[in-house]
Amino acid sequence: MLDEAVPATPLGRPRPAPPPPRPWRARLYRWDLKASPYLYVAPFFLCFLAFGLFPLLYTGWVSLHSVDLQTSDQMQWRGFDNYTRLLHDDLFWNALRNTVTVGLLSTVPQLLMALGLAHLLNYRLRGRGFFRIAMLAPYATSIAAATLVFTLLFGRDYGMVNWLLGNLGLGHVDWEGGTWTSQIAVSTIVTWRWTGYNALIYLAAMQAVPHDLYEAAALDGANRWQQFRHVTVPTIRPTILFTVVVSGIGATQLFGEPLLFGGGATGHSGGSAHQYQTLGLYLYDQGWYAFHLGRAAAVAWAMLLILLAIGALNLALVRIRRSRNGG
């Protein structure tokens, strides 16, 4: 069999064969192909190790010691004494109850209103773009600015809310002094800030619902309310579950709103009688006012365990739903 002829140049001379690839270039190419993905994601993992995993592990180590804020370099081993102390601390259980109460008072109305607003915006309305942007305005507002405004609104002597109650013939309410009133006031701030954000999440989920389902329901004689109950809500149920879990996590970490609502005098303690002290405020009070960093670290890890329990509950609910739907 004859060898293939080397292609000739335009002048009739044979074209020279290309040089063989150098071995070091081939190795460099293989190394670049394998190592480049890891180099791209390395900054994230380095930041996570420095600002996420290390503080988490170090907080767990501090929680096993008795540490004073003023002499933080002196640590005395205590084992699980800080955790057992939490189990017998009435202020910890009070903060846990307040966290659950404020979470329910803010999460339930917030998600119900967000679901209704998203349902309205899902239809063809004039100025839908304006309303969508307007709903994000509370979320983009600073926590400090929003809380200070609501603190003035719920003022005991000159607040607008008490002014409205007085015009209706009702007495003035000491919103900060009472247990339920203070928790309702703090929950109102949280609801105002996060309702629009959750509404846009629901709106995105509703727009993914096939229109054929609505057309079939309309042919069966279902009105808009029936379509919402029997078509929209069952279809976006995973999104609703997601917002419930995320709102529960946010309620567990609630800190800025109750701190600024009480001001500098009683904000860190959640009121004069700890009536709206959340777990975040209790941690702050133990670490930066009582100077017990070990106890504050134990509270932080207790909050982490609560968040892990919420995540495990979400996972269990998702698996139950999948098993009922046949996998």
Beta strands, then each sheet from edge to edge (+ up, - down):
strand 1: 65-68
strand 2: 71-77
sheet 1: 1+ 2-
end
